[in-house]
Amino acid sequence: MYGDDSYNMPLGFAMALAGNPRAMNAFMKMEDEKQDQIIEQAKSTKTKREMQQLVDRLVIN
């Protein structure tokens, strides 16, 4: 479902996705490689705001 990094998904990212059903749906439709890239981006966020912006961009893209 989430490629090889599924068990390394940051908790903050999972929570932000849970709070945005449209972003969750967009993420779930992505290929595994793209999901892995997004997860890596999530790991490098430093603030809640950055995480929320990352999740919000999933709906825009």
C-alpha positions as a Markdown table, in Angstrom:
| # | Residue | x | y | z |
|---|---|---|---|---|
| 1 | Met | 0.0 | 0.0 | 0.0 |
| 2 | Tyr | 2.7 | 2.5 | 0.9 |
| 3 | Gly | 5.7 | 1.0 | -0.7 |
| 4 | Asp | 8.7 | 0.0 | 1.4 |
| 5 | Asp | 8.5 | 2.9 | 3.8 |
| 6 | Ser | 5.0 | 2.2 | 5.1 |
| 7 | Tyr | 6.2 | 1.4 | 8.6 |
| 8 | Asn | 8.3 | 4.5 | 8.7 |
| 9 | Met | 5.5 | 7.0 | 8.0 |
| 10 | Pro | 5.8 | 9.9 | 10.4 |
| 11 | Leu | 3.0 | 10.0 | 12.9 |
| 12 | Gly | 2.4 | 13.7 | 12.2 |
| 13 | Phe | 2.0 | 13.0 | 8.5 |
| 14 | Ala | -0.5 | 10.2 | 9.2 |
| 15 | Met | -2.5 | 12.5 | 11.5 |
| 16 | Ala | -2.5 | 15.3 | 9.0 |
| 17 | Leu | -3.7 | 12.9 | 6.3 |
| 18 | Ala | -6.4 | 11.7 | 8.6 |
| 19 | Gly | -7.6 | 15.3 | 9.1 |
| 20 | Asn | -7.8 | 15.9 | 5.4 |
| 21 | Pro | -9.9 | 13.1 | 3.6 |
| 22 | Arg | -9.2 | 14.6 | 0.1 |
| 23 | Ala | -5.5 | 14.5 | 0.7 |
| 24 | Met | -5.7 | 11.0 | 2.1 |
| 25 | Asn | -7.6 | 9.9 | -1.0 |
| 26 | Ala | -5.0 | 11.6 | -3.3 |
| 27 | Phe | -2.2 | 9.9 | -1.4 |
| 28 | Met | -3.8 | 6.5 | -1.5 |
| 29 | Lys | -4.2 | 6.8 | -5.3 |
| 30 | Met | -0.5 | 7.5 | -5.8 |
| 31 | Glu | 2.0 | 4.9 | -7.1 |
| 32 | Asp | 4.2 | 3.4 | -4.4 |
| 33 | Glu | 7.3 | 5.3 | -5.6 |
| 34 | Lys | 5.4 | 8.7 | -5.3 |
| 35 | Gln | 4.1 | 7.8 | -1.9 |
| 36 | Asp | 7.6 | 7.0 | -0.8 |
| 37 | Gln | 8.8 | 10.4 | -2.0 |
| 38 | Ile | 6.1 | 12.2 | -0.1 |
| 39 | Ile | 6.9 | 10.2 | 3.0 |
| 40 | Glu | 10.5 | 11.2 | 2.7 |
| 41 | Gln | 9.4 | 14.9 | 2.4 |
| 42 | Ala | 7.3 | 14.4 | 5.5 |
| 43 | Lys | 10.3 | 13.1 | 7.4 |
| 44 | Ser | 12.2 | 16.3 | 6.6 |
| 45 | Thr | 9.5 | 18.7 | 7.8 |
| 46 | Lys | 10.4 | 20.6 | 11.0 |
| 47 | Thr | 7.1 | 22.1 | 12.0 |
| 48 | Lys | 3.4 | 21.2 | 12.1 |
| 49 | Arg | 2.8 | 24.0 | 9.6 |
| 50 | Glu | 5.3 | 22.5 | 7.1 |
| 51 | Met | 3.6 | 19.2 | 7.5 |
| 52 | Gln | 0.2 | 20.7 | 7.0 |
| 53 | Gln | 1.4 | 22.5 | 3.9 |
| 54 | Leu | 2.8 | 19.2 | 2.5 |
| 55 | Val | -0.5 | 17.5 | 3.0 |
| 56 | Asp | -2.5 | 20.4 | 1.6 |
| 57 | Arg | -0.4 | 20.3 | -1.6 |
| 58 | Leu | -1.5 | 16.7 | -2.2 |
| 59 | Val | -5.0 | 18.0 | -3.0 |
| 60 | Ile | -3.7 | 20.7 | -5.3 |
| 61 | Asn | -1.3 | 18.5 | -7.3 |
